[in-house]
Amino acid sequence: MTERWLKCTVAKGMFSGELVVVFTSETGEEISVFVPKEVVKGDIDGEGKVKVRVFDDKGKRWVVLPTPTADTVPIADENLVPA
């Protein structure tokens, strides 16, 4: 797995140490998750990016999100930027 940045929109989290990131999966689904502040670059209520781990499986690109449950989501290449 490699580390990359996933393009997202950043919003305020429920607690001081977290933020909400919203992004679009490969299937077009809008997904929002809570992540630690330190893995996000960008301003609240603006565009940003979140650090993710990336791997390929069966011809698809997947990201492992920095959530407590390490959620895994298929993602389109154009939503990723180098780490």
N, C-alpha and C positions, 0 to 999 in steps of 0.2 A: 504494500500500500504506500501511496505517496501522499504528501500533504499538499493541498491546494486551497485556494480561496473560492468560495461560492458567492456569487452576486446575490444580494438580498436587499430588502427594505428593513430598517431598524426601528424598533419601537421600545418604549419604556417597559421594563419588566415589573413584576409584582414586588420584588425585593431589591434592595440596593445593589446587590452583587450580580444581578442578572439583567438580560435584555431579551426582547422578543425579536426573532428574525423571521421574515416572511419571504418565501421564494416559490418558484414554480418548478414542479417535477417534470420529468420527461413526458409524462402523459398529459400535462397541462393543468394538473391539480395544484391549487394554491395551498401551500403548507406553512403553518406557523408553529414555531417551537421556542421554548425558553432555553437560553444558553448562558454560560458564564460571561460576564462583561469582557474578561481578558482575551477571549477568542474572537472578538468582533472589532472591526474598524469601520467607522462611519458615525454620523450624527443621528441622534434620535429624531424620528419623523423624517428621515432622509434615506438616500441610497447608501449602501455599505457593502461589506463582505464579511463572511464568517469562515473561520478556518475549519476545514473538514479533511477527512482521510478518503482517498479515492481508490477504487479497484474496478477491474473489468471482470465480468462473468457472463458467459454465453452470449457474447456480442453486445452486451449492454455496459454502460458506464454507471457505477453506483457510488454514492457518497455515504460515509458513516458520519452522522451528525454528533457534535459534542454535547449530547444530552445524557442524563443519567442512565438511560436505557440503550444508548448508542444506536438510535434509530437509523435504519438503512433505507435509502430512497434512490430510485433510478433518476439520472439527471442527464440533460443534454450538454454536450461539450461547450456550447456557446455561453453557458451559465458559469463556467469555471475560468478562473484566472490563475496564473502561476503563483506559488507561495514565495 
